Amino acid sequence: MSRVGRLSIVLFVLLMVSGCLTTSGGGLSGGLSTAVTAVTEISKASRPISDEEEYYVGRALAARILTIYKLVNNAVVVDYVNLVGLTLSYHSDKPNTYGGYHFAILDTMEKNAFACPGGLIFITKGMLLTAKNEDELAAILAHEIAHINSRDGISAISSARWTEALTVIGTTAAKQYGSPEFGKLVSIFEGSIEDVFKTIVVNGYSQQQEFSADERAVEFLRRAGYNPSALHDVISTLNLQGAAGGGIMKTHPSSSERLERLMTKGKQVSLNMDTFKKRSDRFRAVIKKL
């Protein structure tokens, strides 16, 4: 069975445990027993993790991130970021996810952005203020959307966890709430979230994942009518200013390598300057409210 096949089995059970899924009747232990029976049947066929399962992984990761950062509670700015983000998502290779795309602002002056599996994207207040115009904001969000399109976060989960989990699921004790085997499944789920957290927030993605996200982001910008060279511009600014932590700048390829590639991939197209000015004016008016 493939790693993602094992992942889908375990996550469904563990999300029942963590309270991410609602059970109807029979309580938690009864719902879990039903879930284990169902996923045992599913385990007979190898399949990729579903969009629904990926969404719940992303939700758990978002909760983990929000133990570190607070959210900006400003409806005008948040709605605006969602407007720009959704415009980009509609022009991406995966316009729809199970729970939809949602964008939120983290209340920190760190310059960063994070994409949780399934469609939850965080941009920091510091990163938002670094963007000079709406096109640069769009470039940042397009890059994170590209990671979601490619399922880069899910790929961070250790395959060893699911080898162990598959063995645990096969035991009768794993079906019993409060048993040691049940607790082991909870531990495996928590470990899987930590795998994704370390990749997205701490260590950064691989060189190929970042190059691919840059390339796809440029295409999404082009499709949506934004300046495709905006990603080059914002990474150049971040390179000069410095960006702490993981996310968009904590990568294995150096900024200079990414900028060199974007010079050819992100060539500026002929922009409607009236439209560009309107977008830029709108951006400035909203940012003043932050």
MIDOSE-1310 file (N, C-alpha, C; in nm, 2 decimals, decimal comma, always signed):
residues 290
msrv	+0,08/-0,12/+0,00/+0,00/+0,00/+0,00/+0,09/+0,12/+0,00; +0,05/+0,23/-0,07/+0,12/+0,35/-0,08/+0,12/+0,43/+0,05; +0,22/+0,51/+0,07/+0,22/+0,60/+0,19/+0,09/+0,68/+0,20; +0,05/+0,74/+0,09/-0,07/+0,83/+0,10/-0,20/+0,74/+0,13
grls	-0,20/+0,62/+0,08/-0,31/+0,53/+0,11/-0,31/+0,50/+0,26; -0,20/+0,47/+0,32/-0,20/+0,45/+0,46/-0,24/+0,57/+0,54; -0,19/+0,69/+0,49/-0,22/+0,82/+0,55/-0,37/+0,84/+0,56; -0,44/+0,81/+0,45/-0,58/+0,84/+0,45/-0,66/+0,76/+0,55
ivlf	-0,61/+0,63/+0,57/-0,68/+0,54/+0,66/-0,66/+0,60/+0,81; -0,54/+0,63/+0,84/-0,51/+0,67/+0,98/-0,58/+0,80/+1,01; -0,57/+0,90/+0,92/-0,62/+1,03/+0,95/-0,77/+1,03/+0,97; -0,84/+0,95/+0,90/-0,98/+0,94/+0,92/-1,01/+0,90/+1,07
vllm	-0,95/+0,80/+1,11/-0,97/+0,75/+1,25/-0,92/+0,86/+1,35; -0,80/+0,91/+1,33/-0,75/+1,00/+1,43/-0,82/+1,14/+1,43; -0,88/+1,18/+1,32/-0,96/+1,30/+1,32/-1,09/+1,28/+1,40; -1,14/+1,16/+1,40/-1,25/+1,13/+1,49/-1,20/+1,15/+1,64
vsgc	-1,08/+1,10/+1,67/-1,03/+1,11/+1,81/-1,01/+1,26/+1,85; -0,96/+1,34/+1,76/-0,92/+1,47/+1,79/-1,04/+1,57/+1,79; -1,16/+1,52/+1,75/-1,28/+1,60/+1,75/-1,30/+1,68/+1,63; -1,22/+1,66/+1,52/-1,23/+1,74/+1,40/-1,36/+1,69/+1,32
ltts	-1,40/+1,56/+1,34/-1,52/+1,51/+1,27/-1,62/+1,49/+1,38; -1,75/+1,51/+1,34/-1,86/+1,49/+1,43/-1,92/+1,36/+1,41; -1,95/+1,29/+1,52/-2,01/+1,16/+1,51/-2,16/+1,17/+1,54; -2,24/+1,09/+1,49/-2,38/+1,09/+1,52/-2,42/+0,96/+1,58
gggl	-2,46/+0,97/+1,71/-2,50/+0,85/+1,78/-2,39/+0,76/+1,82; -2,40/+0,69/+1,94/-2,30/+0,60/+1,98/-2,19/+0,66/+2,06; -2,18/+0,80/+2,06/-2,07/+0,86/+2,13/-1,94/+0,85/+2,06; -1,83/+0,90/+2,12/-1,70/+0,90/+2,05/-1,65/+0,76/+2,03
sggl	-1,66/+0,67/+2,13/-1,61/+0,53/+2,12/-1,69/+0,46/+2,01; -1,82/+0,48/+2,01/-1,90/+0,41/+1,91/-1,87/+0,46/+1,77; -1,85/+0,59/+1,76/-1,82/+0,64/+1,62/-1,68/+0,60/+1,58; -1,59/+0,58/+1,67/-1,45/+0,54/+1,64/-1,46/+0,39/+1,59
stav	-1,54/+0,31/+1,66/-1,55/+0,17/+1,62/-1,60/+0,16/+1,48; -1,70/+0,24/+1,45/-1,76/+0,24/+1,31/-1,65/+0,28/+1,21; -1,58/+0,39/+1,25/-1,48/+0,44/+1,16/-1,37/+0,34/+1,13; -1,32/+0,27/+1,24/-1,22/+0,17/+1,22/-1,27/+0,06/+1,13
tavt	-1,39/+0,01/+1,14/-1,45/-0,09/+1,05/-1,45/-0,04/+0,91; -1,49/+0,09/+0,89/-1,50/+0,14/+0,76/-1,36/+0,15/+0,69; -1,26/+0,20/+0,77/-1,13/+0,23/+0,71/-1,06/+0,10/+0,69; -1,10/-0,01/+0,76/-1,04/-0,14/+0,74/-1,07/-0,19/+0,60
eisk	-1,20/-0,16/+0,56/-1,24/-0,19/+0,42/-1,17/-0,11/+0,32; -1,16/+0,02/+0,35/-1,09/+0,11/+0,26/-0,94/+0,07/+0,24; -0,88/+0,02/+0,35/-0,74/-0,02/+0,34/-0,71/-0,13/+0,24; -0,81/-0,20/+0,20/-0,79/-0,30/+0,10/-0,75/-0,25/-0,03
asrp	-0,78/-0,12/-0,06/-0,75/-0,06/-0,19/-0,66/+0,06/-0,16; -0,55/+0,06/-0,23/-0,46/+0,18/-0,22/-0,52/+0,29/-0,30; -0,52/+0,41/-0,23/-0,57/+0,53/-0,30/-0,51/+0,65/-0,24; -0,50/+0,76/-0,31/-0,45/+0,89/-0,26/-0,54/+0,94/-0,14
isde	-0,48/+1,02/-0,06/-0,56/+1,08/+0,05/-0,66/+1,17/-0,02; -0,78/+1,17/+0,03/-0,89/+1,25/-0,03/-0,87/+1,40/+0,01; -0,95/+1,48/-0,06/-0,95/+1,62/-0,04/-1,00/+1,65/+0,10; -1,10/+1,57/+0,14/-1,16/+1,59/+0,28/-1,06/+1,56/+0,39
eeyy	-0,98/+1,45/+0,37/-0,88/+1,42/+0,47/-0,77/+1,52/+0,47; -0,73/+1,57/+0,36/-0,63/+1,67/+0,35/-0,67/+1,80/+0,42; -0,80/+1,83/+0,41/-0,85/+1,95/+0,47/-0,84/+1,94/+0,62; -0,87/+1,82/+0,68/-0,86/+1,81/+0,82/-0,72/+1,81/+0,88
vgra	-0,63/+1,76/+0,80/-0,49/+1,77/+0,83/-0,45/+1,92/+0,84; -0,49/+2,00/+0,74/-0,46/+2,14/+0,73/-0,53/+2,22/+0,85; -0,65/+2,17/+0,89/-0,71/+2,24/+1,00/-0,64/+2,22/+1,13; -0,59/+2,09/+1,15/-0,51/+2,06/+1,27/-0,38/+2,14/+1,27
laar	-0,32/+2,15/+1,15/-0,20/+2,23/+1,14/-0,22/+2,38/+1,17; -0,33/+2,43/+1,12/-0,37/+2,57/+1,15/-0,38/+2,59/+1,29; -0,45/+2,50/+1,36/-0,46/+2,51/+1,51/-0,33/+2,51/+1,58; -0,23/+2,43/+1,52/-0,10/+2,43/+1,58/-0,03/+2,57/+1,56
ilti	-0,04/+2,62/+1,44/+0,02/+2,75/+1,41/-0,04/+2,86/+1,50; -0,17/+2,85/+1,53/-0,24/+2,95/+1,61/-0,21/+2,94/+1,76; -0,13/+2,84/+1,80/-0,09/+2,84/+1,93/+0,04/+2,93/+1,95; +0,09/+2,98/+1,83/+0,21/+3,06/+1,83/+0,17/+3,21/+1,80
yklv	+0,08/+3,22/+1,70/+0,05/+3,36/+1,65/-0,10/+3,38/+1,68; -0,14/+3,51/+1,70/-0,27/+3,55/+1,70/-0,32/+3,60/+1,57; -0,45/+3,60/+1,55/-0,50/+3,65/+1,42/-0,53/+3,80/+1,42; -0,51/+3,87/+1,31/-0,56/+4,01/+1,30/-0,71/+4,01/+1,29
nnav	-0,77/+4,08/+1,37/-0,92/+4,09/+1,37/-0,96/+4,22/+1,31; -0,95/+4,23/+1,17/-0,99/+4,35/+1,10/-1,06/+4,30/+0,98; -1,19/+4,31/+0,98/-1,28/+4,26/+0,87/-1,25/+4,31/+0,74; -1,22/+4,44/+0,73/-1,19/+4,51/+0,60/-1,07/+4,45/+0,53
vvdy	-0,96/+4,44/+0,61/-0,84/+4,39/+0,56/-0,84/+4,24/+0,53; -0,90/+4,17/+0,62/-0,91/+4,02/+0,60/-1,00/+3,99/+0,47; -1,11/+4,06/+0,46/-1,20/+4,04/+0,34/-1,12/+4,08/+0,21; -1,04/+4,18/+0,22/-0,97/+4,22/+0,10/-0,86/+4,11/+0,06
vnlv	-0,79/+4,06/+0,16/-0,69/+3,96/+0,13/-0,76/+3,83/+0,08; -0,88/+3,80/+0,13/-0,95/+3,69/+0,08/-1,00/+3,71/-0,06; -1,04/+3,83/-0,10/-1,08/+3,87/-0,23/-0,96/+3,84/-0,33; -0,85/+3,89/-0,30/-0,73/+3,87/-0,38/-0,69/+3,72/-0,39
gltl	-0,69/+3,66/-0,27/-0,66/+3,52/-0,27/-0,75/+3,43/-0,35; -0,88/+3,45/-0,34/-0,98/+3,37/-0,41/-0,97/+3,40/-0,56; -0,94/+3,52/-0,60/-0,92/+3,55/-0,74/-0,80/+3,46/-0,79; -0,69/+3,45/-0,72/-0,58/+3,37/-0,76/-0,62/+3,22/-0,76
syhs	-0,69/+3,18/-0,66/-0,73/+3,04/-0,65/-0,81/+2,99/-0,77; -0,90/+3,08/-0,81/-0,99/+3,05/-0,93/-0,91/+3,03/-1,05; -0,79/+3,09/-1,06/-0,71/+3,08/-1,18/-0,59/+2,98/-1,16; -0,60/+2,91/-1,05/-0,50/+2,81/-1,02/-0,53/+2,68/-1,09
dkpn	-0,45/+2,58/-1,07/-0,47/+2,44/-1,13/-0,58/+2,37/-1,05; -0,61/+2,41/-0,93/-0,70/+2,35/-0,84/-0,79/+2,45/-0,78; -0,89/+2,50/-0,86/-0,98/+2,61/-0,81/-1,06/+2,58/-0,69; -1,09/+2,45/-0,67/-1,17/+2,41/-0,56/-1,10/+2,31/-0,47
tygg	-1,12/+2,32/-0,34/-1,07/+2,22/-0,24/-1,20/+2,18/-0,16; -1,18/+2,08/-0,08/-1,29/+2,03/+0,00/-1,36/+2,14/+0,09; -1,27/+2,21/+0,16/-1,33/+2,31/+0,25/-1,32/+2,45/+0,19; -1,27/+2,46/+0,07/-1,25/+2,59/+0,00/-1,12/+2,66/+0,05
yhfa	-1,08/+2,76/-0,02/-0,96/+2,84/+0,02/-1,00/+2,95/+0,12; -0,92/+2,96/+0,22/-0,95/+3,07/+0,32/-0,82/+3,13/+0,36; -0,82/+3,26/+0,37/-0,70/+3,34/+0,40/-0,71/+3,42/+0,52; -0,61/+3,42/+0,61/-0,61/+3,49/+0,73/-0,48/+3,56/+0,76
ildt	-0,48/+3,66/+0,84/-0,36/+3,74/+0,87/-0,31/+3,71/+1,01; -0,18/+3,68/+1,02/-0,12/+3,66/+1,15/-0,07/+3,79/+1,21; -0,10/+3,81/+1,34/-0,06/+3,94/+1,40/+0,08/+3,94/+1,45; +0,18/+3,94/+1,35/+0,32/+3,95/+1,38/+0,39/+4,03/+1,27
mekn	+0,50/+4,09/+1,31/+0,57/+4,17/+1,21/+0,68/+4,08/+1,14; +0,68/+3,95/+1,17/+0,77/+3,86/+1,09/+0,72/+3,87/+0,94; +0,81/+3,85/+0,85/+0,77/+3,85/+0,71/+0,76/+3,71/+0,66; +0,64/+3,66/+0,65/+0,62/+3,52/+0,62/+0,48/+3,49/+0,57
afac	+0,46/+3,37/+0,51/+0,33/+3,32/+0,47/+0,34/+3,17/+0,48; +0,23/+3,11/+0,51/+0,22/+2,96/+0,53/+0,10/+2,90/+0,46; +0,12/+2,79/+0,39/+0,00/+2,72/+0,33/-0,02/+2,59/+0,40; -0,14/+2,58/+0,47/-0,18/+2,46/+0,53/-0,25/+2,37/+0,43
pggl	-0,22/+2,24/+0,43/-0,29/+2,15/+0,34/-0,44/+2,17/+0,33; -0,49/+2,16/+0,21/-0,64/+2,17/+0,19/-0,69/+2,31/+0,16; -0,61/+2,42/+0,18/-0,66/+2,55/+0,14/-0,66/+2,66/+0,24; -0,60/+2,64/+0,36/-0,59/+2,74/+0,46/-0,46/+2,81/+0,45
ifit	-0,46/+2,94/+0,42/-0,33/+3,01/+0,40/-0,32/+3,13/+0,50; -0,21/+3,14/+0,56/-0,18/+3,25/+0,65/-0,07/+3,34/+0,59; -0,10/+3,47/+0,60/+0,01/+3,57/+0,57/+0,03/+3,66/+0,69; +0,15/+3,69/+0,72/+0,17/+3,77/+0,84/+0,15/+3,92/+0,81
kgml	+0,12/+3,99/+0,91/+0,11/+4,14/+0,90/+0,23/+4,20/+0,84; +0,35/+4,15/+0,89/+0,48/+4,20/+0,84/+0,49/+4,18/+0,69; +0,45/+4,06/+0,64/+0,46/+4,03/+0,50/+0,36/+4,12/+0,42; +0,24/+4,14/+0,47/+0,14/+4,22/+0,40/+0,19/+4,36/+0,39
ltak	+0,26/+4,41/+0,49/+0,31/+4,55/+0,48/+0,44/+4,56/+0,40; +0,50/+4,45/+0,37/+0,62/+4,45/+0,28/+0,58/+4,46/+0,13; +0,46/+4,41/+0,10/+0,41/+4,42/-0,04/+0,39/+4,57/-0,07; +0,43/+4,61/-0,19/+0,42/+4,75/-0,24/+0,29/+4,77/-0,30
nede	+0,22/+4,67/-0,35/+0,10/+4,69/-0,43/+0,02/+4,56/-0,43; -0,10/+4,56/-0,49/-0,18/+4,44/-0,49/-0,12/+4,33/-0,57; -0,05/+4,36/-0,67/+0,02/+4,26/-0,75/+0,12/+4,18/-0,67; +0,19/+4,25/-0,59/+0,29/+4,18/-0,50/+0,22/+4,09/-0,40
laai	+0,11/+4,14/-0,34/+0,03/+4,06/-0,25/-0,02/+3,94/-0,32; -0,07/+3,96/-0,44/-0,12/+3,84/-0,52/-0,01/+3,74/-0,55; +0,11/+3,79/-0,57/+0,23/+3,70/-0,59/+0,26/+3,61/-0,47; +0,25/+3,67/-0,35/+0,28/+3,60/-0,23/+0,17/+3,49/-0,21
lahe	+0,04/+3,53/-0,23/-0,06/+3,43/-0,21/-0,06/+3,32/-0,32; -0,03/+3,36/-0,45/-0,02/+3,27/-0,56/+0,09/+3,16/-0,53; +0,20/+3,20/-0,47/+0,30/+3,10/-0,43/+0,25/+3,00/-0,33; +0,18/+3,05/-0,23/+0,12/+2,96/-0,13/+0,01/+2,87/-0,19
iahi	-0,07/+2,92/-0,28/-0,17/+2,84/-0,34/-0,10/+2,73/-0,43; +0,01/+2,76/-0,49/+0,08/+2,66/-0,57/+0,13/+2,54/-0,48; +0,17/+2,57/-0,36/+0,21/+2,46/-0,26/+0,09/+2,38/-0,23; -0,03/+2,44/-0,22/-0,15/+2,36/-0,19/-0,19/+2,28/-0,31
nsrd	-0,18/+2,34/-0,43/-0,21/+2,26/-0,55/-0,12/+2,14/-0,57; +0,00/+2,15/-0,52/+0,10/+2,04/-0,54/+0,10/+1,95/-0,42; +0,02/+1,98/-0,32/+0,01/+1,90/-0,19/+0,15/+1,88/-0,13; +0,23/+1,99/-0,13/+0,36/+1,98/-0,07/+0,36/+1,96/+0,08
gisa	+0,26/+2,01/+0,15/+0,26/+2,00/+0,29/+0,23/+1,85/+0,33; +0,14/+1,78/+0,26/+0,11/+1,64/+0,29/+0,23/+1,56/+0,27; +0,31/+1,59/+0,17/+0,42/+1,51/+0,13/+0,53/+1,51/+0,24; +0,52/+1,60/+0,34/+0,62/+1,61/+0,45/+0,60/+1,50/+0,55
issa	+0,49/+1,44/+0,55/+0,46/+1,34/+0,66/+0,55/+1,22/+0,64; +0,61/+1,18/+0,75/+0,70/+1,06/+0,75/+0,62/+0,93/+0,71; +0,67/+0,86/+0,61/+0,61/+0,73/+0,57/+0,62/+0,63/+0,69; +0,72/+0,64/+0,77/+0,74/+0,55/+0,88/+0,62/+0,55/+0,98
rwte	+0,57/+0,67/+0,99/+0,45/+0,68/+1,08/+0,34/+0,59/+1,04; +0,32/+0,59/+0,91/+0,20/+0,52/+0,85/+0,22/+0,37/+0,84; +0,35/+0,33/+0,83/+0,38/+0,19/+0,84/+0,34/+0,13/+0,98; +0,38/+0,21/+1,08/+0,34/+0,18/+1,22/+0,19/+0,18/+1,24
altv	+0,13/+0,29/+1,19/-0,02/+0,31/+1,21/-0,10/+0,20/+1,15; -0,06/+0,15/+1,03/-0,13/+0,04/+0,96/-0,13/-0,08/+1,05; -0,02/-0,11/+1,12/-0,01/-0,22/+1,21/-0,10/-0,21/+1,33; -0,10/-0,08/+1,38/-0,18/-0,06/+1,50/-0,33/-0,07/+1,47
igtt	-0,37/-0,02/+1,35/-0,51/-0,02/+1,31/-0,56/-0,17/+1,31; -0,48/-0,26/+1,27/-0,52/-0,40/+1,26/-0,54/-0,47/+1,39; -0,52/-0,40/+1,51/-0,53/-0,46/+1,64/-0,67/-0,43/+1,69; -0,73/-0,53/+1,77/-0,86/-0,51/+1,83/-0,85/-0,40/+1,93
aakq	-0,74/-0,39/+2,00/-0,73/-0,29/+2,11/-0,74/-0,15/+2,06; -0,70/-0,13/+1,93/-0,70/+0,01/+1,88/-0,84/+0,07/+1,86; -0,94/-0,02/+1,87/-1,08/+0,02/+1,85/-1,14/+0,07/+1,99; -1,07/+0,04/+2,09/-1,12/+0,07/+2,23/-1,07/+0,21/+2,28
ygsp	-1,16/+0,30/+2,30/-1,12/+0,43/+2,35/-1,05/+0,42/+2,49; -0,93/+0,48/+2,50/-0,86/+0,47/+2,62/-0,76/+0,36/+2,63; -0,75/+0,27/+2,53/-0,66/+0,17/+2,53/-0,52/+0,22/+2,49; -0,41/+0,15/+2,53/-0,28/+0,19/+2,49/-0,26/+0,20/+2,33
efgk	-0,32/+0,11/+2,26/-0,31/+0,12/+2,11/-0,39/+0,24/+2,06; -0,50/+0,27/+2,12/-0,58/+0,39/+2,08/-0,49/+0,51/+2,10; -0,43/+0,52/+2,22/-0,34/+0,63/+2,25/-0,22/+0,64/+2,15; -0,18/+0,52/+2,10/-0,07/+0,52/+2,00/-0,11/+0,59/+1,87
lvsi	-0,24/+0,56/+1,83/-0,29/+0,63/+1,71/-0,30/+0,78/+1,73; -0,34/+0,82/+1,85/-0,34/+0,97/+1,87/-0,20/+1,03/+1,86; -0,10/+0,96/+1,91/+0,04/+1,00/+1,91/+0,09/+1,01/+1,77; +0,05/+0,91/+1,68/+0,09/+0,91/+1,54/+0,03/+1,03/+1,47
fegs	-0,09/+1,06/+1,50/-0,16/+1,17/+1,43/-0,09/+1,30/+1,47; -0,06/+1,32/+1,60/+0,01/+1,44/+1,65/+0,15/+1,45/+1,58; +0,21/+1,34/+1,57/+0,35/+1,33/+1,51/+0,34/+1,37/+1,36; +0,23/+1,33/+1,29/+0,22/+1,37/+1,15/+0,20/+1,52/+1,13
iedv	+0,12/+1,58/+1,22/+0,10/+1,72/+1,22/+0,24/+1,79/+1,24; +0,31/+1,74/+1,34/+0,45/+1,80/+1,37/+0,54/+1,79/+1,24; +0,53/+1,68/+1,17/+0,61/+1,66/+1,05/+0,58/+1,78/+0,95; +0,45/+1,80/+0,93/+0,41/+1,91/+0,84/+0,45/+2,05/+0,89
fkti	+0,43/+2,07/+1,02/+0,47/+2,19/+1,08/+0,62/+2,22/+1,07; +0,70/+2,12/+1,09/+0,84/+2,15/+1,08/+0,89/+2,18/+0,94; +0,82/+2,12/+0,84/+0,85/+2,15/+0,70/+0,81/+2,29/+0,66; +0,68/+2,32/+0,69/+0,62/+2,45/+0,65/+0,67/+2,57/+0,73
vvng	+0,68/+2,55/+0,86/+0,71/+2,67/+0,94/+0,86/+2,68/+0,98; +0,93/+2,56/+1,00/+1,06/+2,57/+1,05/+1,17/+2,55/+0,94; +1,16/+2,44/+0,87/+1,27/+2,40/+0,78/+1,25/+2,46/+0,64; +1,13/+2,47/+0,59/+1,11/+2,51/+0,45/+1,10/+2,39/+0,36
ysqq	+1,05/+2,41/+0,24/+1,03/+2,31/+0,14/+1,16/+2,28/+0,07; +1,16/+2,17/-0,01/+1,28/+2,13/-0,09/+1,30/+2,23/-0,20; +1,42/+2,22/-0,26/+1,45/+2,31/-0,37/+1,35/+2,30/-0,48; +1,32/+2,17/-0,52/+1,24/+2,15/-0,63/+1,09/+2,20/-0,60
qefs	+1,05/+2,18/-0,48/+0,91/+2,22/-0,45/+0,90/+2,38/-0,46; +1,01/+2,45/-0,41/+1,01/+2,59/-0,42/+1,01/+2,64/-0,56; +1,10/+2,58/-0,64/+1,11/+2,62/-0,78/+0,98/+2,60/-0,85; +0,92/+2,49/-0,82/+0,79/+2,45/-0,89/+0,68/+2,55/-0,84
ader	+0,67/+2,58/-0,71/+0,57/+2,68/-0,66/+0,59/+2,82/-0,72; +0,72/+2,86/-0,74/+0,74/+2,99/-0,80/+0,69/+2,99/-0,95; +0,72/+2,88/-1,02/+0,68/+2,87/-1,16/+0,53/+2,87/-1,18; +0,47/+2,79/-1,09/+0,32/+2,79/-1,10/+0,26/+2,92/-1,06
avef	+0,31/+2,98/-0,96/+0,26/+3,11/-0,91/+0,26/+3,21/-1,02; +0,37/+3,22/-1,10/+0,38/+3,31/-1,21/+0,27/+3,29/-1,31; +0,24/+3,16/-1,34/+0,14/+3,13/-1,43/+0,00/+3,17/-1,38; -0,02/+3,15/-1,25/-0,15/+3,19/-1,19/-0,17/+3,34/-1,20
lrra	-0,06/+3,41/-1,17/-0,06/+3,56/-1,18/-0,10/+3,60/-1,32; -0,04/+3,54/-1,42/-0,06/+3,57/-1,56/-0,21/+3,55/-1,60; -0,26/+3,43/-1,56/-0,40/+3,40/-1,59/-0,50/+3,50/-1,52; -0,47/+3,55/-1,40/-0,56/+3,63/-1,33/-0,54/+3,78/-1,37
gynp	-0,45/+3,81/-1,46/-0,43/+3,95/-1,51/-0,34/+4,03/-1,42; -0,26/+3,97/-1,33/-0,17/+4,04/-1,25/-0,03/+4,04/-1,32; +0,06/+4,12/-1,27/+0,19/+4,13/-1,33/+0,27/+4,00/-1,29; +0,31/+3,92/-1,38/+0,38/+3,79/-1,35/+0,52/+3,82/-1,29
salh	+0,57/+3,94/-1,31/+0,71/+3,97/-1,25/+0,70/+4,01/-1,11; +0,57/+4,02/-1,06/+0,56/+4,07/-0,92/+0,62/+3,98/-0,82; +0,62/+3,84/-0,85/+0,69/+3,75/-0,75/+0,84/+3,78/-0,75; +0,90/+3,80/-0,86/+1,04/+3,84/-0,86/+1,06/+3,96/-0,78
dvis	+0,97/+4,06/-0,79/+0,99/+4,19/-0,72/+0,98/+4,17/-0,57; +0,88/+4,09/-0,52/+0,86/+4,08/-0,38/+0,97/+3,99/-0,32; +1,02/+3,89/-0,39/+1,13/+3,81/-0,34/+1,26/+3,89/-0,33; +1,28/+3,97/-0,43/+1,39/+4,06/-0,43/+1,39/+4,16/-0,31
tlnl	+1,27/+4,21/-0,28/+1,26/+4,30/-0,16/+1,29/+4,22/-0,03; +1,23/+4,10/-0,02/+1,25/+4,02/+0,10/+1,40/+3,98/+0,11; +1,46/+3,96/+0,00/+1,60/+3,92/+0,00/+1,69/+4,03/+0,06; +1,65/+4,15/+0,03/+1,72/+4,27/+0,08/+1,69/+4,30/+0,22
qgaa	+1,57/+4,28/+0,26/+1,52/+4,31/+0,40/+1,55/+4,20/+0,50; +1,55/+4,08/+0,44/+1,56/+3,96/+0,53/+1,43/+3,91/+0,58; +1,41/+3,78/+0,58/+1,28/+3,73/+0,63/+1,31/+3,61/+0,73; +1,26/+3,62/+0,85/+1,29/+3,52/+0,95/+1,19/+3,40/+0,94
gggi	+1,24/+3,29/+1,00/+1,15/+3,18/+1,01/+1,14/+3,09/+0,89; +1,03/+3,01/+0,88/+1,01/+2,92/+0,77/+0,93/+2,99/+0,66; +0,84/+2,92/+0,59/+0,76/+2,97/+0,49/+0,83/+3,01/+0,36; +0,78/+3,12/+0,30/+0,82/+3,16/+0,17/+0,97/+3,18/+0,15
mkth	+1,04/+3,22/+0,25/+1,18/+3,25/+0,23/+1,28/+3,15/+0,30; +1,22/+3,06/+0,38/+1,31/+2,96/+0,44/+1,31/+2,84/+0,35; +1,40/+2,85/+0,25/+1,40/+2,75/+0,14/+1,54/+2,70/+0,12; +1,55/+2,58/+0,06/+1,69/+2,53/+0,03/+1,75/+2,60/-0,09
psss	+1,68/+2,64/-0,20/+1,74/+2,72/-0,30/+1,76/+2,86/-0,25; +1,88/+2,92/-0,28/+1,90/+3,05/-0,24/+1,81/+3,15/-0,31; +1,79/+3,27/-0,25/+1,71/+3,37/-0,31/+1,77/+3,41/-0,45; +1,90/+3,41/-0,47/+1,96/+3,45/-0,59/+1,92/+3,34/-0,70
erle	+1,92/+3,21/-0,66/+1,88/+3,11/-0,76/+1,73/+3,13/-0,80; +1,65/+3,16/-0,71/+1,51/+3,18/-0,74/+1,49/+3,30/-0,82; +1,56/+3,41/-0,79/+1,54/+3,53/-0,87/+1,59/+3,51/-1,01; +1,70/+3,44/-1,03/+1,75/+3,41/-1,16/+1,65/+3,34/-1,25
rlmt	+1,59/+3,24/-1,19/+1,49/+3,16/-1,26/+1,36/+3,25/-1,29; +1,33/+3,33/-1,20/+1,21/+3,41/-1,22/+1,23/+3,52/-1,32; +1,35/+3,56/-1,35/+1,38/+3,66/-1,45/+1,33/+3,61/-1,59; +1,34/+3,48/-1,61/+1,29/+3,43/-1,74/+1,14/+3,38/-1,73
kgkq	+1,11/+3,33/-1,62/+0,97/+3,27/-1,61/+0,87/+3,39/-1,59; +0,91/+3,49/-1,52/+0,81/+3,60/-1,48/+0,83/+3,72/-1,56; +0,85/+3,71/-1,69/+0,86/+3,83/-1,77/+0,73/+3,91/-1,77; +0,75/+4,04/-1,75/+0,63/+4,12/-1,74/+0,55/+4,13/-1,87
vsln	+0,42/+4,12/-1,87/+0,34/+4,13/-1,98/+0,29/+4,27/-2,00; +0,22/+4,30/-2,10/+0,17/+4,43/-2,12/+0,05/+4,45/-2,03; +0,07/+4,54/-1,93/-0,04/+4,56/-1,83/-0,13/+4,68/-1,87; -0,25/+4,67/-1,83/-0,34/+4,79/-1,84/-0,31/+4,88/-1,73
mdtf	-0,25/+4,99/-1,75/-0,20/+5,08/-1,64/-0,31/+5,14/-1,56; -0,42/+5,16/-1,62/-0,54/+5,22/-1,55/-0,59/+5,11/-1,45; -0,59/+4,99/-1,49/-0,63/+4,88/-1,40/-0,53/+4,86/-1,29; -0,40/+4,86/-1,33/-0,30/+4,85/-1,23/-0,30/+4,96/-1,12
kkrs	-0,33/+5,08/-1,17/-0,34/+5,20/-1,08/-0,45/+5,18/-0,98; -0,57/+5,13/-1,03/-0,68/+5,11/-0,95/-0,66/+5,01/-0,84; -0,59/+4,90/-0,88/-0,55/+4,79/-0,79/-0,46/+4,85/-0,68; -0,36/+4,92/-0,73/-0,26/+4,98/-0,63/-0,33/+5,08/-0,54
drfr	-0,42/+5,16/-0,59/-0,49/+5,25/-0,50/-0,57/+5,18/-0,40; -0,64/+5,07/-0,44/-0,72/+4,99/-0,35/-0,64/+4,93/-0,24; -0,52/+4,88/-0,28/-0,43/+4,82/-0,19/-0,39/+4,92/-0,08; -0,35/+5,04/-0,12/-0,30/+5,14/-0,03/-0,41/+5,18/+0,07
avik	-0,54/+5,19/+0,01/-0,65/+5,24/+0,10/-0,68/+5,13/+0,20; -0,67/+5,00/+0,17/-0,70/+4,90/+0,27/-0,59/+4,89/+0,37; -0,46/+4,89/+0,32/-0,35/+4,88/+0,41/-0,34/+4,98/+0,52; -0,39/+5,10/+0,49/-0,40/+5,21/+0,59/-0,48/+5,17/+0,71
kl	-0,58/+5,08/+0,69/-0,67/+5,04/+0,79/-0,61/+4,93/+0,88; -0,49/+4,87/+0,84/-0,43/+4,76/+0,91/-0,37/+4,81/+1,04
